[in-house]
Amino acid sequence: MSDVSRAKAELIRGGYTCVLIKGERKYLSQERGVKPLVGWLESGEELRGCFAADKVVGKATAFLYCLAGVSALYASVISEPALRVLKSAGIHVEYDTLVPNIINRRGDGICPFELSVLGIEEADAAYAEILRKMREMGIR
């Protein structure tokens, strides 16, 4: 079983929203959105080379995976802008469903994080915008 397949199996088996695996080290979360990845990035954890699996990957999350330096990613659902970001970063991507954009939790528009980074093309600028949006929304 490949490492990305191990991450996918852990995602499904454990009911997680986000999983990163590197050797025997596992990062597991049931939190939604960008919060788990931002937390791991801010903690200083060494994520470079991890294999990731995530339920929903929008462009904001894709930039976070680029900053983390993951080697490969499986997504249950991924947006077209996210796929472009990951492919341009050379990250191997597998997915089940490709959608034009990630929809917000109310189902009446684009996810606020995806929307906030749609016009951004650099990971560092996207990260700053994601942190700003988290503050604006009271997420921490």
C-alpha positions in Angstrom: 0.0 0.0 0.0 1.4 3.4 -1.0 1.8 6.1 1.6 -0.9 8.2 0.0 -3.2 5.1 0.1 -2.3 4.7 3.8 -3.3 8.3 4.5 -6.6 7.8 2.5 -7.4 4.6 4.5 -6.7 6.4 7.8 -9.0 9.3 6.7 -11.9 6.9 6.0 -11.3 4.4 8.8 -10.9 7.0 11.5 -13.6 9.4 10.4 -11.1 12.2 10.1 -11.3 15.4 8.0 -7.5 15.6 7.5 -4.6 13.1 7.8 -0.9 13.5 7.2 1.4 10.5 7.5 5.2 10.4 7.4 6.7 7.1 8.3 5.2 6.1 11.6 4.2 9.7 12.5 0.6 10.6 12.0 -1.2 14.0 12.2 -4.9 13.4 12.5 -7.8 15.9 12.8 -11.5 16.0 12.9 -11.6 19.8 12.6 -13.1 21.3 9.4 -11.6 23.8 7.0 -8.2 25.3 7.1 -7.8 25.2 10.9 -5.9 21.9 11.3 -3.3 22.7 8.7 -2.8 26.2 10.0 -2.3 24.8 13.5 0.3 22.3 12.3 2.1 24.9 10.3 2.2 27.3 13.3 3.3 24.6 15.7 6.6 24.2 13.7 5.9 20.5 13.1 8.1 19.1 10.3 5.5 18.3 7.6 7.8 18.2 4.6 7.5 14.9 2.8 4.2 13.9 4.4 1.5 12.1 2.5 -1.9 13.8 3.0 -5.6 12.9 2.7 -8.3 15.4 3.1 -12.1 15.3 2.7 -12.4 18.8 1.0 -9.5 20.7 -0.6 -10.1 24.2 -1.9 -7.5 26.7 -3.2 -6.7 28.0 0.4 -6.1 24.5 1.7 -4.0 23.7 -1.4 -1.7 26.6 -0.7 -1.3 25.3 2.9 -0.3 21.9 1.6 2.2 23.6 -0.6 3.7 25.5 2.4 3.7 22.2 4.4 5.7 20.6 1.6 3.6 17.4 1.3 4.7 14.9 -1.3 1.3 13.7 -2.4 -2.4 14.3 -1.6 -5.7 12.4 -1.8 -8.9 14.5 -1.7 -12.4 13.2 -1.6 -13.5 16.6 -3.1 -11.1 19.1 -4.7 -11.8 22.4 -6.5 -10.3 23.2 -9.9 -8.3 26.1 -8.6 -6.9 23.9 -5.8 -5.9 21.2 -8.3 -4.1 23.8 -10.5 -2.1 25.1 -7.4 -1.1 21.6 -6.3 -0.1 20.5 -9.8 2.0 23.7 -10.4 3.8 22.9 -7.2 4.6 19.4 -8.4 2.5 17.7 -5.8 1.0 14.3 -6.9 -2.8 14.5 -6.5 -5.5 11.8 -6.4 -9.2 12.7 -5.9 -12.7 11.3 -6.2 -14.7 14.5 -7.2 -13.5 17.6 -9.0 -15.7 20.7 -8.6 -15.5 24.2 -10.0 -15.3 25.7 -6.4 -15.8 24.6 -2.8 -19.2 25.7 -1.6 -19.7 27.3 1.8 -21.4 25.4 4.7 -24.7 27.2 4.1 -24.6 26.0 0.5 -25.4 29.4 -1.0 -22.0 30.5 -2.3 -18.3 29.9 -2.5 -16.4 28.9 0.7 -15.1 32.2 2.2 -11.5 30.9 2.3 -11.6 29.8 -1.3 -13.1 33.1 -2.3 -10.5 35.1 -0.3 -7.5 33.5 -2.2 -9.0 33.1 -5.7 -7.0 36.0 -7.1 -3.8 35.0 -5.3 -1.0 33.0 -6.9 1.7 32.9 -4.3 1.6 30.6 -1.2 3.0 33.2 1.2 0.5 35.8 0.2 -2.3 33.2 0.4 -1.2 32.2 3.9 -1.3 35.9 5.1 -4.8 36.2 3.6 -6.0 32.9 5.2 -4.8 34.1 8.7 -6.5 37.5 8.1 -9.7 35.7 7.1 -9.5 33.5 10.2 -9.2 36.5 12.4 -12.1 38.2 10.7 -14.3 35.1 11.2 -13.1 34.6 14.8 -11.6 31.2 14.0 -8.6 30.0 16.1 
